[in-house]
Amino acid sequence: MAYQISDACVSCGACAEQCPVSAISEGDGKYEIDADACLSCGACAEVCPVGAPAEA
Protein backbone atom coordinates (compact mmCIF):
# COMPACT_ATOMS: atom_id res chain seq x y z
CA MET A 1 0.00 0.00 0.00
CA ALA A 2 1.39 3.42 -0.96
CA TYR A 3 2.40 6.01 1.60
CA GLN A 4 0.55 9.32 1.96
CA ILE A 5 1.75 12.58 3.48
CA SER A 6 -0.47 14.12 6.15
CA ASP A 7 -1.17 17.79 6.79
CA ALA A 8 1.59 17.68 9.44
CA CYS A 9 4.08 18.14 6.56
CA VAL A 10 6.35 21.16 7.03
CA SER A 11 7.63 21.09 3.42
CA CYS A 12 11.26 20.49 4.38
CA GLY A 13 11.88 18.16 1.42
CA ALA A 14 13.71 15.48 3.40
CA CYS A 15 11.30 12.80 2.18
CA ALA A 16 11.68 13.69 -1.50
CA GLU A 17 15.48 13.51 -1.24
CA GLN A 18 15.30 9.96 0.15
CA CYS A 19 12.69 8.49 -2.23
CA PRO A 20 14.47 5.92 -4.46
CA VAL A 21 11.91 6.28 -7.27
CA SER A 22 11.28 10.05 -7.12
CA ALA A 23 7.61 9.51 -6.25
CA ILE A 24 7.49 12.56 -3.98
CA SER A 25 7.06 16.11 -5.23
CA GLU A 26 6.25 19.50 -3.78
CA GLY A 27 2.53 20.12 -3.82
CA ASP A 28 0.32 22.99 -2.72
CA GLY A 29 1.38 23.62 0.88
CA LYS A 30 2.88 20.16 1.46
CA TYR A 31 4.70 17.38 -0.35
CA GLU A 32 2.70 14.71 -2.18
CA ILE A 33 3.38 11.07 -3.06
CA ASP A 34 2.48 9.54 -6.42
CA ALA A 35 0.70 6.38 -5.26
CA ASP A 36 1.34 4.62 -8.58
CA ALA A 37 5.11 5.11 -8.27
CA CYS A 38 5.46 4.54 -4.51
CA LEU A 39 7.24 1.32 -3.53
CA SER A 40 6.06 1.47 0.10
CA CYS A 41 9.69 1.18 1.19
CA GLY A 42 9.31 3.61 4.10
CA ALA A 43 12.45 5.63 3.32
CA CYS A 44 10.41 8.84 3.45
CA ALA A 45 8.90 8.04 6.84
CA GLU A 46 12.31 7.26 8.32
CA VAL A 47 13.69 10.75 7.60
CA CYS A 48 10.61 12.92 8.18
CA PRO A 49 11.10 15.14 11.27
CA VAL A 50 7.34 15.37 11.93
CA GLY A 51 6.19 11.87 10.93
CA ALA A 52 4.00 13.11 8.06
CA PRO A 53 4.42 10.13 5.66
CA ALA A 54 2.45 7.04 6.67
CA GLU A 55 1.04 3.96 4.97
CA ALA A 56 -2.42 4.61 3.57
N, C-alpha and C positions, 0 to 999 in steps of 0.2 A: 504494500500500500504506500502510495506517495506521501511525502511530507508536505505540510502546509505551514505557513508562517503566520503567527497570530498578530493581533494588533499591538502586542507588547514590543514589536520590532522597533529599534531605535535607528535604523538605517545606517548602521556602521559598516556594512559590507563584508564583515568577516565570513559570513556563510557563503557568499558568492565566490570569494577567493578560494575556499576549500572544496567547492563542488567539483568532482572529477569529470562531470559531463556538461558543465556550464548550464545547468538547468535553472539557475537562480539569476534573476535580473531585478534592477531597481524599478519599482512600480510607483504608484501614486501614494506617497506618504510612507511606504514600507516596501521591503523586498518581497518578491513573489517567486514561487516555484512552479515550473512547467511540469505538471503531473505526468505528462506523457514521456518526458525525458528523465524524470527522477528515478534513481536506482534504489531508493530507500536505504542507502548505505549509512546514513546518520552522521556523516562528516560535518554537515552544517550544524546539527544540534550540539555536537561536541565542542564547537568553538564559539557558539553564540553566548554573549555575556548576560543576556536576559532570558534565555530559554525559549525564544519565540518559535523556532522550528519544532514541530512535533508530528508524529505519524497521524494521518487523517483517519 
